[in-house]
Every structure is written in structure tokens, then in C-alpha cells.
Amino acid sequence: MTPRKKRGADSGRRVQRNEAARLTEQLLDAGFNKKQVGEILGRNPSLVSQFFTKNKGASMVEALRAVVQEVQAGGPRDIASLKALAAGHVQPRLNKSGYKARVRGKNRVRAEKTVKDRRGRPVIGSDGKPVKAWSSSLARAGRQHIASGASRLRPVVEDAAQFGGKIAFTVRARKGAFKHDAGRITDSPGLRRNVVQRRDGTEERAYADNRGGPGSGEEGFDGVEFKAWVDAAGGDVTAAVQKWLVDNDRVEPGTEIVGLEIRAWAPWA
């Protein structure tokens, strides 16, 4: 039997690599690593790995090509210079319709701040690390998550109650369900303040987050009181918000909430 020929260095999987992977390979050969390539592109290095494993990176090709040309021409090799060069060539990701794709934000965020003494120095704990205290939390829920109980919203309420924080929320519902016009001071102080209208016939309105300024509304609901409302609703944050809106003559009874964002913060932070 005739022995099978060994694959050459440029055969097999390397031939199948896409343009982003091929250009990245040239940067790796030039002495850069994947983490550095990610920094140059302004992306996580895990995405660079996906150029090779998941055929991603089409929107990065022009930026990679510009960087490769700069390196091969003997130009600056420092990350800052190459990052500035790449930034002008990164193409936005497009959806199936050819429009710029929407980038998803985080659905839940929790922030802490380092505790400092009177002299402004970090307080060090028994473990030798700076002591940190809760400063804010945020969570969002869409129609699907709300239908399943919107579990990610409750920790925000619990943070505010535990640490004496304040709470505000933005609710999204059918435009005609709101009982007050957007400009009325009884609902949203100021013309169209804290109101976002959507193309699908829904509208977003923010409550209790009007901090400062003429005609300003409440500076946040008390966290302990808000948690009591949620507990009374069986732990359902959406149901508690819906009840508050109905009880305070903001929406028609039975109004469906299709989007909800809960924000909590420490007033002293």
C-alpha cells in the first residue's frame, strides 16, 4: 500500500481559516499574542480565539489588515498606536436585514465602592484587602423574563432594603395604558421628561428618579418600604410595580408590563 502523504504546514485546517484568522496568524507570527490582538481591536481576547474556532471576525478584517500592513511596513508596534489605527477600521456588526446590530447591555449590574477613613485612605479589613460597601444595583427584565417571574429583579430590591438604599424604576407598557400625558407634572415632571416612546406602540416612563431641579419628583422610594410591597405581592417585583401604578392612578387596571428596569442606590455614595 502506498503510504499516505503527510499534510504540509499550510494544509488542513489552516487552509480553511477565514480572513480574520489568517490575518491574526500573521500578527502572532510577528510576535504578538492573542491578548494583545484583542487589546488592539478593543475586544476580549476570547473573541480572537473564536476567529479560529467559530469562524467569527468578519467585522474585524479591515482593522486587522490595516494593523498587519503597519507592522509589516516597520511602523510603530506599541499597542496604543496600533489600537488607535484599528479603531478607524472596525466595522459594526450587521443583522440579517443589513442594519447595524443592537449591542445588548448587561441585564444585571451590582457596584461596590471602597470604604475610606476620614483622611481619604482605604479601610483595610482583617483579610488584608480594602473593605468595600454596596453603592448601587440595576436589573432589567423583558416580556419573557417577566412572564417567568423576573427573578433577577428581586436582588436589587433586597440590596436597597438591606443597606438602606433608594429605589427607582422604569416601566414599559402600551402607550394608551398610561392615564396621564407625558408632560403632566402629576406623572412625569416637565415636557416629555423621563418618557421614551417606542415604535411598537409602547412607552417607557421613569418614576422616583427625578433627583434635583425645578419640578423634580420623588428622590427614590425607600428600599425597606419597596421590599414590603414586593413581599406582599409574593416576591413578584413586576406585580408590586403594577399595583403601585394602578393604586396611584398612573395606568389602567389590568395593564400588562412588557419591560421593567429597577435601579437602587446608596444616597450617601
C-alpha positions in Angstrom: 0.0 0.0 0.0 1.3 3.4 -0.9 2.0 5.4 2.2 -0.3 8.4 2.8 1.4 11.7 2.3 1.8 13.9 5.3 0.0 17.2 5.3 2.0 20.2 4.8 2.2 23.1 7.3 -0.2 25.1 5.2 -2.7 22.4 4.5 -5.6 21.0 6.5 -7.3 23.3 9.0 -5.1 26.3 8.3 -6.4 26.5 4.7 -10.0 26.6 6.0 -9.3 29.6 8.3 -11.2 32.7 7.5 -9.6 36.1 6.7 -9.7 37.3 10.3 -7.9 34.2 11.5 -5.4 34.4 8.6 -4.5 38.0 9.4 -4.4 37.3 13.2 -2.0 34.4 12.4 0.3 36.9 10.7 0.3 39.1 13.9 1.0 36.0 16.0 4.0 35.2 13.8 5.2 38.8 14.2 5.4 38.3 17.9 2.0 39.4 19.3 -0.2 37.2 21.3 -4.0 36.8 21.3 -4.5 39.0 24.3 -2.5 41.8 22.6 -4.5 41.4 19.4 -7.7 41.7 21.4 -6.4 44.9 23.0 -5.6 46.3 19.6 -9.1 45.6 18.4 -10.7 46.8 21.6 -12.2 43.4 22.1 -11.9 40.5 24.6 -9.2 38.0 23.7 -11.8 35.2 23.7 -13.2 36.7 20.6 -9.8 36.5 18.9 -9.8 32.7 19.7 -13.2 32.4 18.1 -11.7 33.7 14.8 -10.1 30.2 14.6 -12.7 28.1 16.3 -16.1 29.6 15.3 -15.3 31.4 12.1 -16.0 34.8 13.6 -14.3 38.1 13.0 -15.7 39.4 9.7 -16.3 42.9 11.1 -12.6 43.0 12.2 -11.0 42.1 8.9 -10.4 45.7 7.7 -8.9 46.7 11.1 -6.7 43.6 11.2 -5.5 44.2 7.6 -4.5 47.8 8.5 -2.6 46.6 11.5 -0.8 43.9 9.6 0.2 46.3 6.9 1.5 48.8 9.5 3.6 46.1 11.3 5.0 44.7 8.1 5.9 48.2 6.9 8.0 48.7 10.0 5.7 51.2 11.6 5.0 51.6 15.4 4.4 48.3 17.2 3.2 49.6 20.5 -0.4 48.6 21.5 -1.7 52.2 21.9 -0.6 53.2 18.4 -2.0 50.1 16.8 -5.2 50.3 18.7 -5.8 53.9 17.5 -5.1 52.7 13.9 -7.5 49.8 14.2 -10.3 51.9 15.8 -10.9 53.7 12.5 -11.4 50.4 10.6 -13.5 48.3 12.9 -16.8 47.6 11.1 -20.1 47.4 13.1 -21.8 44.0 13.2 -24.9 43.9 10.9 -28.1 42.0 11.5 -29.8 39.8 8.9 -31.5 42.9 7.4 -28.2 44.6 6.8 -28.6 47.2 9.6 -26.3 47.8 12.5 -26.9 45.2 15.1 -28.0 46.3 18.5 -25.5 45.6 21.3 -27.0 44.1 24.3 -26.3 45.7 27.7 -26.0 43.8 30.9 -29.3 42.7 32.5 -28.0 42.9 36.0 -25.2 45.1 37.5 -24.1 45.5 41.1 -21.5 48.0 42.1 -19.4 48.5 45.3 -17.1 51.3 46.5 -14.0 51.1 48.6 -14.7 52.4 52.2 -12.3 55.2 53.2 -11.5 56.8 56.5 -11.6 60.5 57.4 -8.3 61.1 55.7 -9.5 59.5 52.5 -7.4 56.4 52.9 -8.9 52.9 52.1 -10.0 51.0 55.1 -8.2 47.6 55.2 -10.1 44.5 56.5 -8.8 41.6 58.6 -8.0 39.8 55.3 -5.6 42.5 54.3 -7.9 43.7 51.5 -9.7 47.0 51.2 -13.2 47.0 52.7 -15.9 47.5 50.1 -19.6 48.6 50.6 -22.6 48.4 48.3 -23.2 51.5 46.3 -25.8 50.6 43.6 -27.6 47.8 41.7 -29.6 47.6 38.5 -31.5 44.9 36.7 -33.7 44.8 33.6 -36.4 42.3 32.6 -38.2 42.0 29.2 -41.5 40.4 28.4 -40.2 36.8 28.5 -38.4 37.2 31.8 -41.3 39.0 33.4 -43.6 36.1 32.4 -41.3 33.7 34.2 -41.2 35.7 37.4 -38.4 38.2 36.7 -36.2 36.7 39.3 -33.2 38.9 38.5 -35.1 42.0 39.8 -35.5 40.9 43.4 -31.8 41.0 44.4 -31.8 44.7 43.6 -34.7 45.3 45.9 -33.1 43.2 48.6 -29.8 45.2 48.3 -31.7 48.5 48.8 -33.6 47.2 51.8 -30.6 45.7 53.5 -28.3 48.7 53.1 -30.9 51.5 53.5 -30.9 52.5 49.8 -33.3 54.1 47.5 -35.2 52.6 44.5 -36.5 54.0 41.2 -37.9 52.1 38.2 -38.6 52.5 34.6 -41.7 50.7 33.3 -42.6 49.9 29.7 -46.3 49.4 28.7 -48.7 50.1 25.9 -48.8 53.9 25.3 -52.6 54.1 25.7 -52.5 52.4 29.1 -51.0 55.5 30.8 -53.6 57.7 32.3 -51.6 61.0 32.2 -50.0 62.8 29.3 -46.2 62.7 29.2 -45.8 66.4 30.0 -48.1 66.5 33.1 -46.4 67.2 36.4 -48.6 64.6 38.1 -46.8 61.8 36.2 -43.5 62.9 34.6 -42.4 66.4 35.6 -41.5 68.6 32.6 -42.3 68.2 29.0 -41.5 64.6 27.9 -39.1 64.2 30.8 -38.4 60.6 31.8 -40.5 59.3 28.9 -39.4 57.2 25.9 -41.8 56.3 23.1 -41.2 53.2 21.1 -42.2 52.4 17.5 -44.2 49.3 18.6 -46.8 51.4 20.4 -45.3 51.0 23.9 -43.9 53.8 26.1 -41.3 53.9 28.8 -41.8 56.1 31.9 -39.4 56.5 34.8 -40.6 57.0 38.4 -38.9 58.3 41.5 -35.7 59.1 39.8 -36.1 62.8 39.4 -33.2 64.0 41.5 -32.8 67.7 41.7 -34.0 70.6 39.5 -37.3 72.5 39.4 -40.4 70.4 39.4 -38.4 67.4 40.5 -40.3 64.4 41.7 -39.5 61.9 44.5 -35.9 61.1 45.1 -36.3 57.4 45.2 -38.6 55.0 47.1 -37.4 53.8 50.4 -35.8 50.4 50.0 -37.4 48.8 53.0 -40.9 50.0 52.1 -40.4 48.9 48.5 -39.4 45.4 49.6 -42.5 45.3 51.8 -44.6 45.9 48.6 -42.8 43.1 46.8 -43.2 40.7 49.7 -46.9 41.5 49.8 -47.0 40.5 46.1 -45.5 37.1 46.8 -42.0 38.2 45.8 -43.1 39.3 42.3 -41.4 42.7 41.7 -43.4 43.3 38.5 -46.7 42.6 40.3 -45.7 45.1 43.0 -44.9 47.8 40.5 -48.1 47.1 38.6 -50.1 47.5 41.8 -48.4 50.8 42.7 -49.1 52.2 39.2 -52.8 51.3 39.4 -53.2 52.4 43.1 -51.6 55.8 42.2 -53.8 56.3 39.1 -50.9 56.0 36.7 -52.2 53.2 34.5 -55.4 51.4 33.7 -56.2 48.3 35.8 -55.0 45.1 34.1 -52.2 46.9 32.2 -49.5 44.5 31.0 -46.0 45.5 31.8 -43.7 44.4 29.0 -40.4 45.8 30.3 -39.1 46.8 33.7 -35.9 48.2 35.0 -35.2 48.5 38.7 -32.5 50.8 40.0 -31.2 51.0 43.6 -28.5 53.3 45.0 -27.0 54.3 48.3 -27.9 58.0 48.8 -24.6 58.7 50.6 -22.4 57.0 47.9 
